[in-house]
Amino acid sequence: MTATATLTVDLDALAHNVHALAAISGAPVHPVVKADSYGLGAIPVAQRLLREGSRTFFVARLAEGIALRSALGPEPTLYVLDGCVGDAAPALKAADLRPILNHGDQLMAWRAADGGACGLQIDTGMNRLGFRIEDAPAPFEGLSLVMSHLACADEPAQPMNRRQRDAFAAAAARYPGALRSFANSGGCFLGPDYAFDAVRPGICLYGGGPEGRPHDRIKPVATLSARVLQVRDVPAGESIGYSRGFVAPEARRIATCGAGYADGVLRSQCPNGQVWVAGSLRPILGRVSMDVIAVDVTGLDVAVGDPVELFGPNHLLDDAAAAAGTISYELLTSVTARVPRRYEG
Ligand SMILES: *Cc1c(COP(=O)(O)O)cnc(C)c1O
């Protein structure tokens, strides 16, 4: 038994999800493995996805691309969403990374460096990164991919989705030689005309639903678990944790569990957070501490060393995120470096 909080990654579930997303969208999946694959570990995740047939990956940062290139070897195509930032061109080239060029200065820098293969982002309304349609450059040598990003893919009824899709289709037609990539996870579920040549999901690979709630075709991948460090009986009227965050209205049995905000258990988990313990969902009581939480196990048979699940197959990521007032993406990327990652499958 390891005493510490652990993030277990089910690589078979990851494999299921990548094939499910290809089937749902009808297009090849080019996985997004930025931010260390949303905290799950970019290298083991990408290695498994390679075995499942993925040959093109997206990262956000140059450093992520360099690390992935040295782990995966020369074969896969790696795109860097940040683009060619500042004087990054030589480092991008040295690692055979393709920047997604987002504006004119990036395009100039890449050309000045004789950069070679790259992608282009067209902004179709998100106003975050990418060329405005009217500023998009003429087709040029080396352009291998053209992409855009949906602002509201998690809201299928949002009319902006269709407007962005149509704007992208028109803009991408200018670049006949380039692969067209448009849909993130949510976009994979919007219909076949959103898929274009390759889809670009992140969160659904890692077990989050496309609309911020669990989806029956997406399997849970990540489990954040901890161990019970101590079990105690708290008499009525006594308080639990910092600032008397919870005062017991009647006698309660409490399990103090070894996961806190320094592991990525958000403080916003209280007062609504729950954990799965001994076969049921039980509330977190009082404040989340740095290293521990208190869980109400009144009436349960729970002992020191027993496991508790903060999210995973029994307490789904999207539900845990909602209880903390956030989204699956933030919950996953909040799991800190102190938490060992364990891989299954
Ligand atoms: C993060 C990101 C994705 C993946 O989005 P998900 O919602 O996690 O599927 C795709 N494209 C771009 C440009 C991104 O920044």
The ligand as an SDF file (V2000), in Angstrom:
LIG
                    3D

 15 15  0  0  0  0  0  0  0  0999 V2000
   -7.0260   22.5530  -26.0460 C   0  0  0  0  0  0  0  0  0  0  0  0
   -7.3910   22.6380  -27.4750 C   0  0  0  0  0  0  0  0  0  0  0  0
   -8.0520   21.5740  -28.1100 C   0  0  0  0  0  0  0  0  0  0  0  0
   -8.6340   20.3990  -27.3600 C   0  0  0  0  0  0  0  0  0  0  0  0
   -9.8450   20.8340  -26.7810 O   0  0  0  0  0  0  0  0  0  0  0  0
  -10.8000   19.8450  -25.9740 P   0  0  0  0  0  0  0  0  0  0  0  0
  -11.9830   20.6800  -25.6500 O   0  0  0  0  0  0  0  0  0  0  0  0
  -10.0470   19.4220  -24.7550 O   0  0  0  0  0  0  0  0  0  0  0  0
  -11.1100   18.7020  -26.8490 O   0  0  0  0  0  0  0  0  0  0  0  0
   -8.2250   21.6430  -29.4790 C   0  0  0  0  0  0  0  0  0  0  0  0
   -7.7800   22.7230  -30.1770 N   0  0  0  0  0  0  0  0  0  0  0  0
   -7.1790   23.7660  -29.5940 C   0  0  0  0  0  0  0  0  0  0  0  0
   -6.7550   24.9240  -30.4170 C   0  0  0  0  0  0  0  0  0  0  0  0
   -6.9700   23.7690  -28.2280 C   0  0  0  0  0  0  0  0  0  0  0  0
   -6.4060   24.8300  -27.6420 O   0  0  0  0  0  0  0  0  0  0  0  0
  1  2  1  0
  2  3  1  0
  2 14  2  0
  3  4  1  0
  3 10  2  0
  4  5  1  0
  5  6  1  0
  6  7  2  0
  6  8  1  0
  6  9  1  0
 10 11  1  0
 11 12  2  0
 12 13  1  0
 12 14  1  0
 14 15  1  0
M  END
$$$$
